[in-house]
Amino acid sequence: MIRNTSRQDKVIAHRSTSKKWLIAGITSVGMLSAVALSLDSFSQLLSAEQVISSQQLKTAKVVRGDILQDIRVEGRTLAAVSPSLYAIAPGTVTLHVKAGDAISAGQTLASLDSPELRNQLLQEEATLQRLEMDVKRQQITIKQQQLDNTQAMELAKVELEAAQSEMARAQASIEKQIISKLELEQTMVELKRAELKERHAIDSLKLSQEQLSFELQSTQLDLDRQRHLVSDLQRKVDALKLTSPLNGIVGNINVQQKQHVQRDAELMSLVDLRELEVEAYIPENLADDLGIGLAAKIQINNQYFPATLMAISPEVENGRVSGRIRFEQQPENLRQNQRVNAQIIISQKQDVLKVERGAFVETGSARTAYRVANGNAYRTSIQLGVKSIKEVEVKDGLQVGDTIVISSLSPFGQAQQVILSE
């Protein structure tokens, strides 16, 4: 019996083709999306001028708020009142204090021995006494002269009265023809002579009084001048004993004990620790923004004390100018030449766009920034305003919420668009 092939045949089940088309469709869409993304990334890669790692950049967001324009400088405390004592005349110095000693106002600090000045004072005092005697002698002479002039005037008056009486008798006698006309004329001449003599005596008395008064006044002026000269010399002699004009300490002593010094030689300096100021060292490029009267804060031992900028030096030394800052209220336990930090407030603005300050201000010439978006950095023109130590004002080119690169822009060159890699 011949066997058939029934055992070799197998039934093959019919497979559905819809599932295959679904898988193929999904695969195609995925491939097309990948190609599109690759083309977009490739397009961005072609448009970007370079690629920079974001790890080496520092960014910050633009926010709105208040900004304080200030500068921070170093300084040291100096005495606002620090006088020096000088020799009023050549002589030998005797010191009564040492450097660093506490002193009070009126205390004797040193003395000068100047025989030349003391001898000059004695000579001028003798001249003063002589002038005083001359004035007294002249006053006596004036009294005697006035007495003689008064006597002469009174005698002339008596003679005038006698001549008037004689004239009256002569007139009575001529009427009775007792005397001659010649005798009457002689009597009239005597009367005129007596009147003239009296008038001259009065004028002479007045003139003599004016002359004697003028001479006395001239001598009195010489006496007053000599008194002023003696007073000035006495002041210089008294100044040979040097006293303290303030309460404080002795600073530097520039002479040795019993040293002979010349006139106007500096002997010592004094320091009033109750009134200290801060000498701030301001960089030359920041000095143009400052003005006298600006508010300031002085940091001493982590405490801030209000102060005011009082003066700015016009001279530049080592690229810096010095400014004087005065405390509104003197801090306690402050020392001379103590190092401090000072904050000088230039201006303050409210409700402005601002961003954290970084190297982009200098490297971008304050006109360029790179705004970060979608993994790219785009070159943007900006305009900055007030600059403080920590923040800068953004006047144009950016909006609230924008993120920009605040680190150095040197790696960007002048690229318009840069890809930021991880």
TORDRENKOL-557772 format. One record per residue (C-alpha): x, y, z. Coordinates in steps of 0.001 Angstrom, whole numbers, padded with zeros to 6 digits, always signed. Example, Ala and Ser with C-alpha at 12.3 -4.5 7.8 and 13.67 -1.06 7.14 Angstrom:
BEGIN
+012300-004500+007800+013670-001060+007140
This chain:
BEGIN
+000000+000000+000000+001402+003274-001037+001422+005899+001724+000218+009371+000963+001896+012659+001952-000629+013677+004577+001917+013399+007301+004332+015754+005584+001883+018589+005094+001384+021247+007839-001358+023766+008205+000015+027310+008059-002023+029929+009999-002823+033230+008250-000951+036229+009860-002461+039704+009967-000457+042464+008115-001916+045447+010094+000474+045017+013013+003450+045087+010692+002290+048335+009128+001788+049918+012591+005317+049057+013677+006711+050268+010408+004784+053562+010725+006016+054239+014247+009574+053483+013213+009273+055815+010238+007889+058675+012377+010678+058211+014910+013270+058234+012186+011762+061350+010611+011684+063153+014019+015266+062222+014687+016245+063451+011270+014336+066708+011860+015959+067244+015234+019297+066437+013755+018680+068921+010965+017610+071600+013494+020638+070960+015674+022794+070882+012609+021245+074154+011480+021988+075728+014879+025461+074330+014787+026008+075856+011381+024596+079266+012484+026605+079367+015741+030118+080747+015479+031607+078704+018327+030830+076386+021213+031691+077223+024844+031268+075061+027916+028713+076465+030326+030810+075172+033226+033292+078010+032792+030632+080727+032723+028735+082489+035475+025214+083733+034836+022683+085875+036659+019100+087032+036146+017947+090573+035578+015678+091683+038428+013942+094867+039516+014747+096603+042783+016731+099341+044507+020407+099944+043820+023026+101770+045819+025960+103346+044003+028947+103270+046306+032644+102585+046474+034600+100742+049143+038085+101889+050032+040653+101371+052741+041889+104032+055110+043419+104799+058475+042423+106959+061399+044165+110283+061914+043752+112976+064515+041622+115847+063278+043479+118099+065744+047223+117434+065800+049176+120628+066519+052951+120911+066743+054934+123037+069208+057793+125222+067906+060623+127157+069517+059719+130833+069847+063397+131805+070095+066837+130167+070018+067735+128496+073292+068234+125307+075289+065286+122903+075604+064220+121252+078840+061647+118484+078298+059061+117681+080967+057212+114856+079124+058000+111846+076967+056436+110511+073790+053125+108772+074481+052448+110554+077786+048873+111612+078463+048560+115387+078801+045908+117910+079790+045257+121446+078636+047552+123966+080325+050150+121399+081381+053796+122437+080961+055433+120237+078334+058826+121897+077823+060713+125110+078526+063332+127135+076671+066226+129026+078195+066923+132077+075976+069279+134631+077653+069185+136814+074539+065415+137224+074665+065346+137847+078410+068107+140464+078127+066201+142214+075346+063139+142315+077560+065127+143952+080401+066505+146591+078038+063094+147466+076681+061627+147607+080185+064306+150147+081120+063432+152212+078055+059783+152040+079079+060577+153391+082533+062574+156271+081011+059678+157203+078730+057252+157101+081632+059504+159541+083521+059717+161778+080432+055962+161888+080221+055648+162818+083884+058352+165503+083512+056585+166922+080484+053289+166990+082340+054932+169068+085092+056457+171391+082484+053084+171837+080857+051504+172757+084169+054265+175305+084829+053937+176793+081356+050174+177002+081670+050585+178748+085010+052978+181349+083510+050674+181945+080553+047688+182321+082819+049587+184791+084972+050576+186835+081936+046993+186895+080709+045693+187981+084108+048302+190761+084337+047312+191963+080880+043711+191978+082006+044607+194029+085097+046558+196521+083001+043598+196773+080625+041258+197546+083485+043696+200203+084796+043940+201747+081342+040147+201816+081050+039890+203544+084419+042535+206074+083438+040678+206723+080196+037458+207366+082085+039217+209922+084360+040884+211542+081360+037565+212021+079594+036046+213539+082720+039015+215846+083139+039041+217039+079531+035423+218110+079867+036385+220227+082852+039527+221360+081014+041718+219998+083789+044077+218206+081410+045195+219022+077929+044185+217309+074774+047658+215858+074435+047374+214076+077742+044021+212638+076645+045556+211246+073483+048382+209625+075474+045792+207993+077743+043930+206604+074703+047190+205155+073347+047842+203436+076668+044331+201972+076583+044823+200555+073110+048178+199118+074160+046567+197423+077157+043751+195968+074998+046253+194629+072454+048399+193149+075181+045439+191348+076703+044295+189969+073350+047801+188688+072584+048036+187121+076041+044784+185228+075456+045882+184013+071990+049301+183052+073334+047680+181018+076112+045502+179094+073656+048398+178447+071270+050655+177375+074116+048014+174919+075344+047684+173367+071875+051459+173084+071491+051980+171558+074910+049079+169136+074336+050555+168049+070992+053994+167493+072521+052495+165513+075374+050470+163405+072951+053579+162661+070868+055497+161561+073939+052498+159529+075060+052480+157705+071695+056146+156832+072142+055287+155542+075593+052387+153435+074257+054602+151996+071510+057210+151037+074077+054550+149428+076251+053384+147302+073298+056979+146329+072568+057569+145291+076170+054243+143428+076199+055220+141509+073059+058624+140637+074494+056968+139556+077725+054652+137310+075708+057658+135750+073992+059393+135209+077312+056235+133608+078707+056081+131437+075573+059466+129993+076495+057398+127774+078782+055455+125563+076357+052053+124414+077615+049548+121992+076100+046606+123552+074217+044510+120354+074453+043764+117119+076270+045420+114178+074543+048798+112512+074253+052303+113484+073206+053061+112272+069682+056614+112596+068407+059395+114462+070222+061902+115851+067743+064622+117112+070101+066817+115722+072844+066961+116815+076466+069019+120027+076921+069498+120394+073168+070153+123859+071755+067643+124702+069049+067116+127563+066639+064030+129701+066309+060982+128006+064696+062445+124528+065252+059706+121869+065692+059936+120462+069203+057057+117962+069455+053633+117047+068087+050430+116500+070060+047429+114300+069312+043839+114844+070392+042332+111345+070461+038844+112706+071119+038513+113873+067502+039734+111346+064949+039063+111345+061205+039640+108748+058507+042077+109313+055679+040694+107185+052830+042770+106072+049840+040572+106433+046746+041596+105028+043321+042158+107776+040786+039521+106441+038357+036824+106656+041051+037664+110126+042343+035659+111925+039625+032410+110408+040937+032921+111811+044428+031980+115132+045928+032342+116840+049271+029418+116165+051591+028652+112590+050459+027449+110190+053130+029806+107420+054181+030048+104483+056565+033156+103415+058435+033546+099736+059336+035375+099173+062618+035359+095727+064267+032318+094626+062221+030394+097741+063218+029372+100575+060887+029540+104207+061968+027912+107037+059935+030280+109661+058588+030626+112376+055926+033226+112946+053215+034695+116348+054091+037638+116831+051708+039281+115347+048611+042929+115960+047845+043605+117439+044378+046955+115656+044227+047393+112103+042887+049980+109881+044541+050644+106323+043358+047416+106284+041377+045324+107320+044397+043869+110439+045935+043271+110890+049633+039960+111910+051163+039078+113014+054686+036007+111386+056263+034625+112760+059529+032561+110744+062003+029112+112039+062893+029651+110629+066376+033111+109706+067615+033452+105929+068267+034933+104744+071526+038318+103039+071899+039573+104350+068573+043329+104466+068039+045631+106595+065945+046665+105031+062573+044109+102225+062931+043245+100482+059643+039567+100704+058688+037290+100123+055690+035112+102918+054354+031987+102852+052191+031244+106106+050368+027657+106351+049089+027466+108229+045782+023747+107872+044945+020713+105626+045483+017985+104658+042991+014717+102816+043558+012753+100386+041381+015255+099938+038555+016422+096988+036458+019614+095565+037870+021863+092546+037646+024729+091162+039651+028001+092842+038780+030715+090787+037114+033635+090921+034724+031248+091422+031795+031052+095137+032688+034717+095719+031924+035238+093111+029173+032067+094174+027395+032895+097882+027706+029568+098272+029568+027776+098073+026191+027631+094344+025423+026101+091332+027164+025295+087725+026186+021715+086683+026885+021262+082957+027575+018241+081152+026057+017631+077549+024856+021211+076485+025390+022605+079405+023375+024145+082752+024206+023126+085701+022028+025109+088915+021770+022965+091844+022961+023638+095553+023033+022932+097054+026459+023234+100344+028287+024309+100373+031915+023690+103088+034483+024689+103255+038114+027410+100818+039144+027901+099628+042686+030268+097102+044164+027815+094182+043826+025251+095310+041241+024844+097407+038108+021806+099199+036730+020471+098078+033330+018973+101032+031483+018342+099416+028086+018684+096134+026181+017373+093622+028768+014131+092792+030552+013144+091361+033910+013873+087618+033996+016548+087627+031294+019600+085537+032108+022946+086892+031004+026568+085880+031320+028210+088013+034027+031652+086423+033885+034363+087574+031488+033257+087870+027852+036750+087289+026489+036000+083648+025412+033120+084900+023239+035227+087184+021109+032764+089153+018984+030489+086147+018197+026819+086934+017662+025633+083466+018783+027420+080839+020847+026294+077293+021725+026647+076471+025413+027658+072875+025949+027301+070949+029178
